[in-house]
């Protein structure tokens, strides 16, 4: 089998193999690129009273303010998915395991915003962890490897006609050169 035909077959069947996981990765990636632009994906960051490298309130006081937000349903620190300190904005974002986020002013302890955060769900779709470790390792990782092979074969198949034409021109030039010498 010629290399060109082999690479076309690999490209054809590889595309079929990764169609679904790659579609999930591309679509979720598009959403992630726009997460700062679309409020539905990720709530915008609010600004606190004072931007300071050191919060005026302790983390315990800030957490107590976050616990008062019903949507977060916080019992203790383990109920949190993450704490995002934004000293330049003067806020702390408390993101609960249920994907609700509260932004708390680091100076006053005031709750500036409560909103549902979808970007983390979209990110877990993007890396395959939404479907579990098995899917991430045995579908999305091999899909990424196949995508890398498709990228390489696609470049080869794109460049091949140019290489063949250049070789043909050189052969024709060599034949013309040999006839001229005779």
Buried (B, 14 or more C-beta within 10 A) or exposed (E): EEEEEEBBEBBEEBBEBBEEBBEBBEEBBEBBEBBEEEEEBBBEBBBBBEBEEEBBBEEEBBBBBBBEBEBBEBEEEEBBBEBEBBBEBBBBBBBBEEBBBBBBBBBBBEBBBBBEBBBBBBBBBBBBBBBEEEBBEEBBBEBBEBBEBBEEBBEBBEEEEEEEEEEEEEEEEEEEEEEEEE
